[in-house]
Amino acid sequence: MRVSILQITQKVLSIPLKAYYTEPDLLVFQDFWKILIGLSENEISDLLTSLSSDDKKEISLKWNKYIKELERNKVKDFLNGEKVNSISILEKEGYAGVLCEFNLIKDLSSQKRCLMAGSGYHPETLIELKQNYQRIIPVCLDYDTQALKASEAYIKQTCSKDISKDFTFIKKRSFDFSYKDENIVLLANGLSNKKKTLLKIKDTAKTNVNILLRLPQKAATLLYEDVSEDEIKQIGFSIISKIQPSTLSKTYLLRSKK
């Protein structure tokens, strides 16, 4: 394994988990990301093997906080009238766009509601979906009040009234929410407690609900919670199809087993 990989990983582990990261901290995460996306399969395997389970949990926790802070700062700067080159986090890993994921649902144009669990500060997925399928009501589900308020303000400022008026914002944990009214449920890659959330969907949603489950692959398995295909099937879902929309992610279309 390259020395640089170990060095940057140790730098990430040495950063204290605090309310806000410093500018040097943010630069460490940026460098960490640049190295991760260039790792070979063997290097990824060696890195994962070298880390303890506690180290992996710590890196994932710190990374998710970093992404949240990055989104928050960019949206806040935009709302304050500052020039922001790009707010998108997804595009940093070569994301192909939400339609490649949603087009897995063959009857997409007839769907009424789409809920995103873990919508965050910048629900770019729901914005792009609504711009292309205006009949669908987008629902932002997040436990962070400030994220919901910021995303609502951002959508009102950047989207037309015809689009922004239909957005719904719900403060709730994804595994405490009832999905009985949802037609499409998208689980964000950075969402924690994915398995608990899938169990809740299985218990409360209609049997024909469409679930788009974003999961990490390759080096991103160090950053985000993964769920195996066996676990998905054990919960009670069938894997209808899947796609790789970016370098480090995959998306499954799931439906409840009859």
Secondary structure, DSSP 4 states (H G I P E B T S, - for coil): --HHHHHHHHHHHHS---SS--HHHHHHHHHHHHHHTT--HHHHHHHHHHS-HHHHHHHHHHHHHHHHHHHHHHHHHHHTT---S---SGGGGT---THHHHTTSTTGGG--EEEEET--S--HHHHHHHHH-TTSEEEEEES-HHHHHHHHHHHHHHS-HHHHTT-EEEE--TTTS--TT-SEEEE-TT-S-HHHHHHHHHHHS-TT-EEEEEEE-GGGGGTS----HHHHHHHTEEEEEEEEEETTEEEEEEEE--
